[in-house]
Amino acid sequence: MNDDLLFAEDTDEPPIEELGFWKVLVVDDEPEVHAVTKLALSDFILNGKRLKFISAYSGSEAKKRFIEHDDIAVVLLDVVMETDEAGLEVAQYVRDDLDNHFTRIILRTGQPGQAPEKHVIINYDINDYKSKTELTAQKLFTVIIAALRSYRDIVAIEENRAGLEKIIDASTDLFATHSLEKFMQGLIQQVSSILGCAKDAAYITTAVAAPKSFSQHASDELYVFAGNGEYSEKEGKRLKDAVDENVYALCKEALRSKQIVYGDDYVVAYCDSKNQNGSILYLTGLARRVGETDKRLIKLFSDNVQIAFENLLLTNEIEGTQREVIERLSKALDHESQGNRHIERMVKMAEILARGLKLEDRKVRILKLAIPLHDVGNALISPTLLQKTDPLTENEIFQIRQHAEFGYQILKDSDKPTIQIAAMLAKQHHERWDGAGYPEGLREKEIAVESRIAALVDVFDALVNKRPYKQKWPLEKVIETLKKESGKHFDPRLVTYLLENIDLFMQVQHDYADLEQQ
């Protein structure tokens, strides 16, 4: 037979540039078998990939090769080597010990009687069984073609499964995210993961979906909202200033055509939006060529991720509105001027403390929403009494202390988590770590951690700011007082964290100073 015809390229696969190798492990104790196999398959190409041969001359050596290479596509495995069943032991090792069910195992034996085909096929997870005498060059070619196509399809199925699993995990994580910044970072990370990691990535958006700091710009201008790698330092910049002309043109084209654009080592993915102008996800420096499986996964991901994005925007808007309404009502009920930013400072400082204690994100969010209502009971206290600058009588002190119980009674019947926490804060924010507080004299961990946080930031803010009944204290005096009250009035762990991070708390004081003090 003409060898040119025998080893012609597979007619089903058009010639394309080489895209890597199929690894073929040849296991045989006869060196001539290795040489003949390599010669017979020297011109083999399937899907643009040539064969890369790995040799092992014993069963024990074959096991080492499988440990060294986790992507062997086919193994041509001799049965009889250092023992009569060395090859069978390798097959069992691959399937059972390594849990490798991808590699196609083709047994080749020169002594079929020692390993009967029926027995081997039934008892060992192999894919083909050939006698060396029947395995001519033509049949070897056919066997390898069939084995590689089987391996290729199995790997494709596994990649699809793994990719879909990543999308499910990504969607779960993204839908659970309540921070826009975390959402963007997670989006980049998850898409990079699907594509086998990217060196650089950026989430690019128009002003419609951008933060308030971008709102003065034209709505069709593109900005780098979030990024990693090269783009991590370009967040907030106009896209024109952050990338070269070619990348800018790709992003504009993807936005115009509302399509996903693929290159040799980059992806420009358009993320559609019903309520926004749409966004662009740009990834470059991909570790491998984007295949059809990758394209399907990216399309699926980009089509559906906007659901999470728009839900997040809506949730943020609702929570922002809810927070502002609560803050404005709490100021009114507490008879504070609109210029007083005590509540805003308490919220920010409580968040710092809560995150320092590693509280769950959900608990932190609820605490931030609930804190403005901690003094709602003051609505039932005389404004004149609350604003009094002269020393209070015992009866007046008793009346003011009633605000804790009043606040609890106002809020206690709600089944909403935020209002439930607010009710607890209203009742407990004047309890003390040593049990000398009111209204119930709770001590230490009998007091909810949220209430301990609220108590500390409330007093800290009162000390470092002017009040109707006192002047602003110097920071040194505030620190001295907190140290003295640690373990008495306040949870010592919270005091320690606040003092170790005093700069963070003083920055909040600076950023949210009362308007009349700015």
Contacts in CASP RR format, 6 or more apart in sequence:
PFRMAT RR
TARGET T0000
AUTHOR 0000-0000-0000
METHOD contacts of the structure
MODEL  1
MNDDLLFAEDTDEPPIEELGFWKVLVVDDEPEVHAVTKLALSDFILNGKR
LKFISAYSGSEAKKRFIEHDDIAVVLLDVVMETDEAGLEVAQYVRDDLDN
HFTRIILRTGQPGQAPEKHVIINYDINDYKSKTELTAQKLFTVIIAALRS
YRDIVAIEENRAGLEKIIDASTDLFATHSLEKFMQGLIQQVSSILGCAKD
AAYITTAVAAPKSFSQHASDELYVFAGNGEYSEKEGKRLKDAVDENVYAL
CKEALRSKQIVYGDDYVVAYCDSKNQNGSILYLTGLARRVGETDKRLIKL
FSDNVQIAFENLLLTNEIEGTQREVIERLSKALDHESQGNRHIERMVKMA
EILARGLKLEDRKVRILKLAIPLHDVGNALISPTLLQKTDPLTENEIFQI
RQHAEFGYQILKDSDKPTIQIAAMLAKQHHERWDGAGYPEGLREKEIAVE
SRIAALVDVFDALVNKRPYKQKWPLEKVIETLKKESGKHFDPRLVTYLLE
NIDLFMQVQHDYADLEQQ
1 138 0 8 1.000
3 137 0 8 1.000
6 137 0 8 1.000
6 138 0 8 1.000
6 141 0 8 1.000
7 40 0 8 1.000
7 41 0 8 1.000
7 42 0 8 1.000
7 43 0 8 1.000
7 44 0 8 1.000
7 137 0 8 1.000
7 141 0 8 1.000
9 15 0 8 1.000
9 45 0 8 1.000
10 45 0 8 1.000
10 46 0 8 1.000
10 145 0 8 1.000
13 45 0 8 1.000
13 46 0 8 1.000
13 47 0 8 1.000
13 48 0 8 1.000
15 45 0 8 1.000
15 48 0 8 1.000
16 47 0 8 1.000
16 48 0 8 1.000
17 48 0 8 1.000
18 45 0 8 1.000
18 48 0 8 1.000
18 49 0 8 1.000
18 50 0 8 1.000
19 47 0 8 1.000
19 48 0 8 1.000
19 49 0 8 1.000
19 289 0 8 1.000
20 48 0 8 1.000
20 49 0 8 1.000
20 50 0 8 1.000
21 49 0 8 1.000
21 50 0 8 1.000
21 51 0 8 1.000
21 52 0 8 1.000
22 46 0 8 1.000
22 49 0 8 1.000
22 50 0 8 1.000
22 51 0 8 1.000
22 52 0 8 1.000
22 73 0 8 1.000
22 74 0 8 1.000
22 148 0 8 1.000
22 151 0 8 1.000
23 51 0 8 1.000
23 52 0 8 1.000
23 54 0 8 1.000
23 69 0 8 1.000
23 71 0 8 1.000
23 72 0 8 1.000
23 73 0 8 1.000
23 74 0 8 1.000
24 41 0 8 1.000
24 51 0 8 1.000
24 52 0 8 1.000
24 53 0 8 1.000
24 54 0 8 1.000
24 72 0 8 1.000
24 73 0 8 1.000
24 74 0 8 1.000
24 75 0 8 1.000
24 76 0 8 1.000
24 144 0 8 1.000
25 53 0 8 1.000
25 54 0 8 1.000
25 55 0 8 1.000
25 56 0 8 1.000
25 62 0 8 1.000
25 65 0 8 1.000
25 66 0 8 1.000
25 69 0 8 1.000
25 72 0 8 1.000
25 74 0 8 1.000
25 75 0 8 1.000
25 76 0 8 1.000
25 77 0 8 1.000
26 33 0 8 1.000
26 34 0 8 1.000
26 37 0 8 1.000
26 38 0 8 1.000
26 53 0 8 1.000
26 54 0 8 1.000
26 55 0 8 1.000
26 56 0 8 1.000
26 75 0 8 1.000
26 76 0 8 1.000
27 56 0 8 1.000
27 57 0 8 1.000
27 58 0 8 1.000
27 59 0 8 1.000
27 61 0 8 1.000
27 62 0 8 1.000
27 65 0 8 1.000
27 75 0 8 1.000
27 76 0 8 1.000
27 77 0 8 1.000
27 78 0 8 1.000
27 81 0 8 1.000
27 87 0 8 1.000
27 90 0 8 1.000
28 34 0 8 1.000
28 57 0 8 1.000
28 76 0 8 1.000
28 78 0 8 1.000
28 81 0 8 1.000
28 108 0 8 1.000
29 57 0 8 1.000
29 58 0 8 1.000
29 78 0 8 1.000
29 81 0 8 1.000
29 82 0 8 1.000
30 78 0 8 1.000
31 57 0 8 1.000
33 78 0 8 1.000
33 108 0 8 1.000
33 132 0 8 1.000
34 53 0 8 1.000
34 55 0 8 1.000
37 53 0 8 1.000
37 76 0 8 1.000
37 140 0 8 1.000
38 53 0 8 1.000
40 137 0 8 1.000
40 140 0 8 1.000
40 141 0 8 1.000
41 51 0 8 1.000
41 140 0 8 1.000
41 141 0 8 1.000
41 144 0 8 1.000
44 50 0 8 1.000
44 51 0 8 1.000
44 141 0 8 1.000
44 144 0 8 1.000
46 145 0 8 1.000
46 148 0 8 1.000
46 149 0 8 1.000
46 152 0 8 1.000
47 152 0 8 1.000
51 144 0 8 1.000
54 65 0 8 1.000
54 69 0 8 1.000
54 72 0 8 1.000
56 62 0 8 1.000
56 64 0 8 1.000
56 65 0 8 1.000
57 81 0 8 1.000
58 81 0 8 1.000
58 82 0 8 1.000
58 86 0 8 1.000
59 81 0 8 1.000
59 82 0 8 1.000
59 86 0 8 1.000
59 87 0 8 1.000
59 89 0 8 1.000
59 90 0 8 1.000
60 82 0 8 1.000
62 75 0 8 1.000
62 77 0 8 1.000
62 87 0 8 1.000
62 90 0 8 1.000
63 90 0 8 1.000
63 93 0 8 1.000
65 72 0 8 1.000
66 72 0 8 1.000
66 93 0 8 1.000
66 94 0 8 1.000
66 98 0 8 1.000
66 100 0 8 1.000
66 103 0 8 1.000
67 98 0 8 1.000
70 100 0 8 1.000
72 103 0 8 1.000
73 103 0 8 1.000
73 104 0 8 1.000
73 147 0 8 1.000
73 148 0 8 1.000
73 151 0 8 1.000
73 152 0 8 1.000
74 103 0 8 1.000
74 104 0 8 1.000
74 105 0 8 1.000
74 106 0 8 1.000
74 144 0 8 1.000
74 147 0 8 1.000
74 148 0 8 1.000
74 151 0 8 1.000
75 90 0 8 1.000
75 94 0 8 1.000
75 103 0 8 1.000
75 104 0 8 1.000
75 105 0 8 1.000
75 106 0 8 1.000
76 106 0 8 1.000
76 108 0 8 1.000
77 87 0 8 1.000
77 90 0 8 1.000
77 91 0 8 1.000
77 105 0 8 1.000
77 106 0 8 1.000
77 107 0 8 1.000
77 108 0 8 1.000
77 126 0 8 1.000
78 86 0 8 1.000
78 87 0 8 1.000
78 107 0 8 1.000
78 108 0 8 1.000
78 109 0 8 1.000
78 110 0 8 1.000
79 85 0 8 1.000
79 86 0 8 1.000
79 87 0 8 1.000
79 88 0 8 1.000
79 107 0 8 1.000
79 108 0 8 1.000
79 109 0 8 1.000
79 110 0 8 1.000
79 111 0 8 1.000
79 114 0 8 1.000
79 115 0 8 1.000
79 120 0 8 1.000
80 86 0 8 1.000
80 87 0 8 1.000
80 109 0 8 1.000
80 110 0 8 1.000
80 111 0 8 1.000
80 114 0 8 1.000
80 115 0 8 1.000
81 87 0 8 1.000
83 89 0 8 1.000
84 114 0 8 1.000
84 115 0 8 1.000
85 115 0 8 1.000
87 107 0 8 1.000
88 115 0 8 1.000
88 120 0 8 1.000
88 124 0 8 1.000
91 105 0 8 1.000
91 107 0 8 1.000
91 124 0 8 1.000
91 125 0 8 1.000
91 126 0 8 1.000
92 124 0 8 1.000
94 100 0 8 1.000
94 103 0 8 1.000
94 105 0 8 1.000
95 101 0 8 1.000
95 124 0 8 1.000
95 125 0 8 1.000
101 125 0 8 1.000
101 154 0 8 1.000
102 151 0 8 1.000
102 154 0 8 1.000
102 155 0 8 1.000
102 158 0 8 1.000
103 151 0 8 1.000
104 127 0 8 1.000
104 128 0 8 1.000
104 147 0 8 1.000
104 148 0 8 1.000
104 150 0 8 1.000
104 151 0 8 1.000
105 125 0 8 1.000
105 126 0 8 1.000
105 127 0 8 1.000
105 128 0 8 1.000
106 126 0 8 1.000
106 127 0 8 1.000
106 128 0 8 1.000
106 129 0 8 1.000
106 130 0 8 1.000
106 143 0 8 1.000
106 147 0 8 1.000
107 115 0 8 1.000
107 120 0 8 1.000
107 126 0 8 1.000
107 128 0 8 1.000
107 129 0 8 1.000
107 130 0 8 1.000
108 130 0 8 1.000
108 131 0 8 1.000
108 132 0 8 1.000
108 135 0 8 1.000
109 115 0 8 1.000
109 129 0 8 1.000
109 130 0 8 1.000
109 131 0 8 1.000
109 132 0 8 1.000
110 131 0 8 1.000
110 132 0 8 1.000
110 133 0 8 1.000
112 131 0 8 1.000
117 129 0 8 1.000
120 126 0 8 1.000
120 129 0 8 1.000
121 129 0 8 1.000
127 147 0 8 1.000
127 150 0 8 1.000
128 143 0 8 1.000
128 146 0 8 1.000
128 147 0 8 1.000
130 139 0 8 1.000
130 143 0 8 1.000
135 143 0 8 1.000
156 293 0 8 1.000
159 293 0 8 1.000
160 293 0 8 1.000
160 296 0 8 1.000
160 297 0 8 1.000
163 194 0 8 1.000
163 293 0 8 1.000
163 297 0 8 1.000
164 297 0 8 1.000
166 190 0 8 1.000
166 193 0 8 1.000
166 194 0 8 1.000
166 297 0 8 1.000
167 190 0 8 1.000
167 194 0 8 1.000
167 297 0 8 1.000
167 300 0 8 1.000
167 301 0 8 1.000
167 304 0 8 1.000
169 190 0 8 1.000
170 186 0 8 1.000
170 190 0 8 1.000
170 191 0 8 1.000
170 193 0 8 1.000
170 194 0 8 1.000
170 301 0 8 1.000
170 305 0 8 1.000
171 304 0 8 1.000
171 305 0 8 1.000
171 308 0 8 1.000
173 186 0 8 1.000
173 190 0 8 1.000
174 183 0 8 1.000
174 186 0 8 1.000
174 187 0 8 1.000
174 190 0 8 1.000
174 305 0 8 1.000
174 308 0 8 1.000
175 308 0 8 1.000
175 311 0 8 1.000
177 183 0 8 1.000
177 186 0 8 1.000
177 308 0 8 1.000
177 312 0 8 1.000
178 312 0 8 1.000
178 315 0 8 1.000
178 316 0 8 1.000
178 319 0 8 1.000
178 361 0 8 1.000
178 365 0 8 1.000
180 211 0 8 1.000
180 312 0 8 1.000
180 313 0 8 1.000
180 316 0 8 1.000
181 226 0 8 1.000
183 308 0 8 1.000
183 309 0 8 1.000
183 312 0 8 1.000
184 203 0 8 1.000
184 225 0 8 1.000
184 226 0 8 1.000
184 227 0 8 1.000
185 226 0 8 1.000
185 227 0 8 1.000
185 228 0 8 1.000
187 203 0 8 1.000
187 226 0 8 1.000
187 281 0 8 1.000
187 305 0 8 1.000
187 309 0 8 1.000
188 201 0 8 1.000
188 202 0 8 1.000
188 203 0 8 1.000
188 226 0 8 1.000
188 227 0 8 1.000
188 228 0 8 1.000
188 281 0 8 1.000
188 283 0 8 1.000
189 228 0 8 1.000
190 301 0 8 1.000
191 198 0 8 1.000
191 201 0 8 1.000
191 267 0 8 1.000
191 269 0 8 1.000
191 281 0 8 1.000
191 283 0 8 1.000
191 298 0 8 1.000
191 301 0 8 1.000
192 198 0 8 1.000
192 201 0 8 1.000
192 228 0 8 1.000
192 283 0 8 1.000
194 294 0 8 1.000
194 297 0 8 1.000
194 298 0 8 1.000
194 301 0 8 1.000
195 267 0 8 1.000
195 283 0 8 1.000
195 286 0 8 1.000
195 287 0 8 1.000
195 288 0 8 1.000
195 290 0 8 1.000
195 294 0 8 1.000
195 298 0 8 1.000
196 286 0 8 1.000
196 287 0 8 1.000
196 288 0 8 1.000
197 286 0 8 1.000
197 287 0 8 1.000
198 267 0 8 1.000
198 283 0 8 1.000
198 284 0 8 1.000
198 285 0 8 1.000
198 286 0 8 1.000
198 287 0 8 1.000
199 229 0 8 1.000
199 230 0 8 1.000
199 284 0 8 1.000
199 285 0 8 1.000
199 286 0 8 1.000
200 228 0 8 1.000
200 229 0 8 1.000
200 230 0 8 1.000
200 231 0 8 1.000
200 283 0 8 1.000
200 284 0 8 1.000
200 285 0 8 1.000
201 227 0 8 1.000
201 228 0 8 1.000
201 229 0 8 1.000
201 231 0 8 1.000
201 281 0 8 1.000
201 282 0 8 1.000
201 283 0 8 1.000
201 284 0 8 1.000
202 224 0 8 1.000
202 226 0 8 1.000
202 227 0 8 1.000
202 231 0 8 1.000
202 234 0 8 1.000
202 242 0 8 1.000
202 243 0 8 1.000
202 281 0 8 1.000
202 282 0 8 1.000
203 224 0 8 1.000
203 225 0 8 1.000
203 226 0 8 1.000
203 227 0 8 1.000
203 279 0 8 1.000
203 280 0 8 1.000
203 281 0 8 1.000
204 222 0 8 1.000
204 223 0 8 1.000
204 224 0 8 1.000
204 225 0 8 1.000
204 239 0 8 1.000
204 251 0 8 1.000
204 279 0 8 1.000
204 280 0 8 1.000
204 281 0 8 1.000
204 282 0 8 1.000
205 222 0 8 1.000
205 223 0 8 1.000
205 225 0 8 1.000
205 276 0 8 1.000
205 277 0 8 1.000
205 278 0 8 1.000
205 279 0 8 1.000
205 280 0 8 1.000
206 219 0 8 1.000
206 220 0 8 1.000
206 221 0 8 1.000
206 222 0 8 1.000
206 223 0 8 1.000
206 276 0 8 1.000
206 277 0 8 1.000
206 278 0 8 1.000
206 279 0 8 1.000
207 214 0 8 1.000
207 215 0 8 1.000
207 217 0 8 1.000
207 218 0 8 1.000
207 219 0 8 1.000
207 221 0 8 1.000
207 223 0 8 1.000
208 219 0 8 1.000
208 276 0 8 1.000
208 277 0 8 1.000
208 278 0 8 1.000
209 225 0 8 1.000
209 273 0 8 1.000
209 276 0 8 1.000
209 277 0 8 1.000
209 278 0 8 1.000
209 279 0 8 1.000
209 313 0 8 1.000
210 217 0 8 1.000
210 223 0 8 1.000
210 225 0 8 1.000
211 225 0 8 1.000
213 236 0 8 1.000
214 223 0 8 1.000
214 236 0 8 1.000
217 223 0 8 1.000
219 277 0 8 1.000
220 277 0 8 1.000
221 238 0 8 1.000
221 239 0 8 1.000
222 238 0 8 1.000
222 239 0 8 1.000
222 240 0 8 1.000
222 251 0 8 1.000
222 252 0 8 1.000
222 255 0 8 1.000
222 280 0 8 1.000
223 236 0 8 1.000
223 237 0 8 1.000
223 238 0 8 1.000
223 239 0 8 1.000
224 231 0 8 1.000
224 234 0 8 1.000
224 235 0 8 1.000
224 236 0 8 1.000
224 237 0 8 1.000
224 239 0 8 1.000
224 242 0 8 1.000
225 235 0 8 1.000
225 236 0 8 1.000
225 279 0 8 1.000
226 235 0 8 1.000
227 234 0 8 1.000
227 235 0 8 1.000
231 242 0 8 1.000
234 242 0 8 1.000
239 248 0 8 1.000
239 251 0 8 1.000
240 248 0 8 1.000
243 251 0 8 1.000
243 282 0 8 1.000
247 282 0 8 1.000
247 284 0 8 1.000
250 261 0 8 1.000
250 266 0 8 1.000
250 268 0 8 1.000
250 282 0 8 1.000
251 268 0 8 1.000
251 280 0 8 1.000
251 282 0 8 1.000
253 261 0 8 1.000
253 268 0 8 1.000
254 260 0 8 1.000
254 261 0 8 1.000
254 268 0 8 1.000
254 269 0 8 1.000
254 270 0 8 1.000
254 280 0 8 1.000
255 270 0 8 1.000
255 277 0 8 1.000
255 278 0 8 1.000
255 280 0 8 1.000
257 270 0 8 1.000
258 270 0 8 1.000
258 272 0 8 1.000
259 270 0 8 1.000
260 267 0 8 1.000
260 268 0 8 1.000
260 269 0 8 1.000
260 270 0 8 1.000
260 295 0 8 1.000
260 298 0 8 1.000
260 299 0 8 1.000
260 302 0 8 1.000
261 267 0 8 1.000
261 268 0 8 1.000
261 269 0 8 1.000
262 268 0 8 1.000
262 290 0 8 1.000
262 295 0 8 1.000
263 290 0 8 1.000
264 289 0 8 1.000
265 284 0 8 1.000
265 285 0 8 1.000
265 286 0 8 1.000
265 289 0 8 1.000
266 282 0 8 1.000
266 283 0 8 1.000
266 284 0 8 1.000
266 285 0 8 1.000
266 286 0 8 1.000
267 281 0 8 1.000
267 282 0 8 1.000
267 283 0 8 1.000
267 286 0 8 1.000
267 290 0 8 1.000
267 298 0 8 1.000
268 280 0 8 1.000
268 281 0 8 1.000
268 282 0 8 1.000
269 280 0 8 1.000
269 281 0 8 1.000
269 282 0 8 1.000
269 283 0 8 1.000
269 298 0 8 1.000
269 302 0 8 1.000
270 278 0 8 1.000
270 279 0 8 1.000
270 280 0 8 1.000
270 302 0 8 1.000
271 278 0 8 1.000
271 279 0 8 1.000
271 280 0 8 1.000
271 281 0 8 1.000
271 302 0 8 1.000
271 305 0 8 1.000
271 306 0 8 1.000
271 309 0 8 1.000
272 278 0 8 1.000
272 302 0 8 1.000
272 303 0 8 1.000
272 306 0 8 1.000
273 279 0 8 1.000
273 306 0 8 1.000
273 309 0 8 1.000
273 310 0 8 1.000
274 306 0 8 1.000
274 310 0 8 1.000
275 310 0 8 1.000
275 313 0 8 1.000
276 310 0 8 1.000
276 313 0 8 1.000
278 306 0 8 1.000
279 309 0 8 1.000
281 302 0 8 1.000
290 298 0 8 1.000
319 365 0 8 1.000
319 369 0 8 1.000
322 369 0 8 1.000
323 368 0 8 1.000
323 369 0 8 1.000
323 372 0 8 1.000
326 369 0 8 1.000
326 372 0 8 1.000
326 373 0 8 1.000
327 343 0 8 1.000
327 344 0 8 1.000
327 347 0 8 1.000
327 372 0 8 1.000
328 338 0 8 1.000
329 372 0 8 1.000
330 343 0 8 1.000
330 372 0 8 1.000
330 373 0 8 1.000
330 375 0 8 1.000
330 376 0 8 1.000
331 337 0 8 1.000
331 338 0 8 1.000
331 340 0 8 1.000
331 343 0 8 1.000
333 375 0 8 1.000
333 376 0 8 1.000
333 377 0 8 1.000
333 378 0 8 1.000
333 379 0 8 1.000
334 375 0 8 1.000
334 378 0 8 1.000
334 379 0 8 1.000
334 386 0 8 1.000
335 378 0 8 1.000
335 383 0 8 1.000
335 386 0 8 1.000
335 387 0 8 1.000
336 342 0 8 1.000
336 343 0 8 1.000
337 516 0 8 1.000
338 515 0 8 1.000
339 514 0 8 1.000
339 515 0 8 1.000
339 516 0 8 1.000
340 514 0 8 1.000
340 515 0 8 1.000
341 512 0 8 1.000
341 513 0 8 1.000
341 514 0 8 1.000
341 515 0 8 1.000
342 461 0 8 1.000
342 462 0 8 1.000
342 465 0 8 1.000
342 514 0 8 1.000
343 371 0 8 1.000
343 372 0 8 1.000
344 512 0 8 1.000
345 457 0 8 1.000
345 461 0 8 1.000
345 508 0 8 1.000
345 509 0 8 1.000
345 512 0 8 1.000
346 371 0 8 1.000
346 372 0 8 1.000
346 374 0 8 1.000
346 454 0 8 1.000
346 457 0 8 1.000
346 458 0 8 1.000
346 461 0 8 1.000
347 368 0 8 1.000
347 371 0 8 1.000
347 372 0 8 1.000
348 508 0 8 1.000
348 511 0 8 1.000
348 512 0 8 1.000
349 457 0 8 1.000
349 460 0 8 1.000
349 461 0 8 1.000
349 505 0 8 1.000
349 508 0 8 1.000
350 367 0 8 1.000
350 368 0 8 1.000
350 371 0 8 1.000
350 453 0 8 1.000
350 454 0 8 1.000
350 457 0 8 1.000
351 364 0 8 1.000
351 367 0 8 1.000
351 368 0 8 1.000
352 501 0 8 1.000
352 504 0 8 1.000
352 505 0 8 1.000
352 508 0 8 1.000
353 453 0 8 1.000
353 456 0 8 1.000
353 457 0 8 1.000
353 494 0 8 1.000
353 497 0 8 1.000
353 498 0 8 1.000
354 363 0 8 1.000
354 364 0 8 1.000
354 367 0 8 1.000
354 450 0 8 1.000
354 453 0 8 1.000
355 364 0 8 1.000
356 497 0 8 1.000
357 449 0 8 1.000
357 453 0 8 1.000
357 493 0 8 1.000
357 494 0 8 1.000
357 497 0 8 1.000
359 367 0 8 1.000
359 449 0 8 1.000
363 450 0 8 1.000
366 417 0 8 1.000
366 418 0 8 1.000
366 421 0 8 1.000
367 421 0 8 1.000
367 450 0 8 1.000
367 453 0 8 1.000
369 418 0 8 1.000
369 422 0 8 1.000
370 418 0 8 1.000
370 419 0 8 1.000
370 421 0 8 1.000
370 422 0 8 1.000
370 425 0 8 1.000
370 450 0 8 1.000
371 422 0 8 1.000
371 425 0 8 1.000
371 454 0 8 1.000
373 411 0 8 1.000
373 419 0 8 1.000
373 422 0 8 1.000
373 425 0 8 1.000
373 426 0 8 1.000
374 422 0 8 1.000
374 425 0 8 1.000
374 426 0 8 1.000
374 429 0 8 1.000
374 454 0 8 1.000
374 458 0 8 1.000
375 403 0 8 1.000
375 426 0 8 1.000
375 429 0 8 1.000
376 406 0 8 1.000
376 407 0 8 1.000
376 410 0 8 1.000
376 411 0 8 1.000
376 422 0 8 1.000
376 426 0 8 1.000
377 403 0 8 1.000
377 404 0 8 1.000
377 406 0 8 1.000
377 407 0 8 1.000
377 410 0 8 1.000
377 426 0 8 1.000
378 386 0 8 1.000
378 403 0 8 1.000
378 406 0 8 1.000
379 406 0 8 1.000
379 410 0 8 1.000
380 402 0 8 1.000
380 403 0 8 1.000
380 406 0 8 1.000
380 407 0 8 1.000
381 399 0 8 1.000
381 400 0 8 1.000
381 402 0 8 1.000
381 403 0 8 1.000
381 406 0 8 1.000
382 399 0 8 1.000
385 392 0 8 1.000
385 396 0 8 1.000
385 399 0 8 1.000
385 400 0 8 1.000
386 400 0 8 1.000
387 468 0 8 1.000
388 396 0 8 1.000
388 468 0 8 1.000
388 469 0 8 1.000
389 468 0 8 1.000
389 469 0 8 1.000
392 400 0 8 1.000
401 430 0 8 1.000
401 438 0 8 1.000
401 439 0 8 1.000
404 426 0 8 1.000
404 427 0 8 1.000
404 428 0 8 1.000
404 429 0 8 1.000
404 430 0 8 1.000
404 438 0 8 1.000
404 439 0 8 1.000
405 427 0 8 1.000
405 439 0 8 1.000
407 423 0 8 1.000
407 426 0 8 1.000
407 427 0 8 1.000
408 423 0 8 1.000
408 424 0 8 1.000
408 426 0 8 1.000
408 427 0 8 1.000
410 423 0 8 1.000
410 426 0 8 1.000
411 419 0 8 1.000
411 420 0 8 1.000
411 422 0 8 1.000
411 423 0 8 1.000
411 426 0 8 1.000
412 423 0 8 1.000
414 420 0 8 1.000
414 423 0 8 1.000
421 450 0 8 1.000
424 448 0 8 1.000
424 450 0 8 1.000
424 451 0 8 1.000
425 450 0 8 1.000
425 451 0 8 1.000
425 454 0 8 1.000
427 439 0 8 1.000
427 440 0 8 1.000
427 451 0 8 1.000
428 440 0 8 1.000
428 442 0 8 1.000
428 447 0 8 1.000
428 448 0 8 1.000
428 451 0 8 1.000
428 454 0 8 1.000
428 455 0 8 1.000
429 451 0 8 1.000
429 454 0 8 1.000
429 455 0 8 1.000
429 458 0 8 1.000
430 437 0 8 1.000
430 438 0 8 1.000
430 439 0 8 1.000
430 455 0 8 1.000
431 437 0 8 1.000
431 438 0 8 1.000
431 440 0 8 1.000
431 441 0 8 1.000
431 442 0 8 1.000
431 443 0 8 1.000
431 447 0 8 1.000
431 451 0 8 1.000
431 455 0 8 1.000
432 441 0 8 1.000
432 443 0 8 1.000
432 455 0 8 1.000
432 488 0 8 1.000
432 489 0 8 1.000
432 490 0 8 1.000
433 443 0 8 1.000
433 444 0 8 1.000
433 447 0 8 1.000
433 452 0 8 1.000
433 487 0 8 1.000
433 488 0 8 1.000
433 489 0 8 1.000
433 490 0 8 1.000
433 491 0 8 1.000
433 492 0 8 1.000
434 443 0 8 1.000
434 487 0 8 1.000
434 488 0 8 1.000
434 489 0 8 1.000
435 441 0 8 1.000
435 442 0 8 1.000
435 443 0 8 1.000
435 444 0 8 1.000
436 488 0 8 1.000
444 491 0 8 1.000
447 455 0 8 1.000
447 491 0 8 1.000
449 491 0 8 1.000
452 490 0 8 1.000
452 491 0 8 1.000
452 494 0 8 1.000
453 494 0 8 1.000
455 489 0 8 1.000
455 490 0 8 1.000
456 490 0 8 1.000
456 491 0 8 1.000
456 494 0 8 1.000
456 495 0 8 1.000
456 498 0 8 1.000
459 489 0 8 1.000
459 490 0 8 1.000
460 478 0 8 1.000
460 482 0 8 1.000
460 498 0 8 1.000
460 505 0 8 1.000
461 509 0 8 1.000
462 470 0 8 1.000
463 473 0 8 1.000
463 477 0 8 1.000
463 478 0 8 1.000
463 481 0 8 1.000
464 472 0 8 1.000
464 473 0 8 1.000
464 475 0 8 1.000
464 478 0 8 1.000
464 506 0 8 1.000
464 509 0 8 1.000
465 472 0 8 1.000
465 509 0 8 1.000
465 514 0 8 1.000
466 472 0 8 1.000
466 517 0 8 1.000
473 481 0 8 1.000
475 502 0 8 1.000
475 506 0 8 1.000
479 499 0 8 1.000
479 502 0 8 1.000
482 490 0 8 1.000
482 495 0 8 1.000
482 498 0 8 1.000
482 499 0 8 1.000
483 495 0 8 1.000
483 499 0 8 1.000
485 495 0 8 1.000
486 492 0 8 1.000
486 495 0 8 1.000
486 496 0 8 1.000
487 495 0 8 1.000
498 505 0 8 1.000
END
